[in-house]
Amino acid sequence: MEALLWEMGITQHKLAVSIGVLPLGIDEIVHGKRAIDTDTADLSAAGMSASEGLAVDPAS
């Protein structure tokens, strides 16, 4: 996840704020201290896609 954020030019903090979760949670996921749950995965995908100007269908 860290490499993907870097490639997209998104900081962990920016992603956390954009999807409404605590930055510590994203940091723990990135560093393997916490598993990513389905809700966070969906929010992260939507947040990263929104920053790229892409649309995400949450039903898919």
C-alpha positions in Angstrom: 0.0 0.0 0.0 2.9 2.4 0.8 4.3 2.0 -2.7 0.9 2.6 -4.3 0.4 5.8 -2.2 3.8 7.0 -3.2 3.2 6.3 -6.9 -0.1 8.3 -6.7 1.5 11.1 -4.8 -0.8 10.7 -1.8 0.3 10.8 1.8 -1.0 8.5 4.5 -2.4 11.5 6.2 -4.2 12.9 3.1 -5.8 9.5 2.5 -6.9 9.2 6.1 -8.5 12.6 6.1 -10.2 12.1 2.7 -11.8 8.8 3.8 -12.6 9.9 7.4 -10.4 7.6 9.4 -7.6 8.3 11.8 -4.1 8.7 10.3 -2.8 6.2 12.8 -5.0 3.5 11.4 -3.7 4.0 7.9 -0.1 4.0 9.3 -0.7 0.7 11.1 -2.1 -0.9 7.9 0.8 0.4 5.8 3.3 -1.0 8.3 1.6 -4.4 8.8 0.5 -3.7 12.4 -3.2 -3.9 11.5 -5.2 -5.9 9.0 -7.3 -3.9 6.5 -11.0 -4.6 6.9 -13.5 -4.5 4.1 -14.9 -1.1 5.0 -11.4 0.5 5.1 -10.5 -1.2 1.9 -13.6 0.2 0.1 -13.0 3.7 1.6 -9.3 3.6 0.6 -10.1 2.5 -3.0 -12.7 5.3 -3.2 -10.3 7.9 -1.7 -7.4 6.9 -4.0 -9.7 6.9 -7.1 -11.2 10.2 -6.2 -7.7 11.8 -5.9 -7.1 10.5 -9.5 -10.4 11.8 -10.8 -11.8 8.3 -11.3 -15.2 7.0 -10.3 -15.6 3.9 -8.1 -18.7 1.9 -8.0 -19.1 0.8 -4.3 -21.5 -2.0 -5.4 -18.7 -3.7 -7.4 
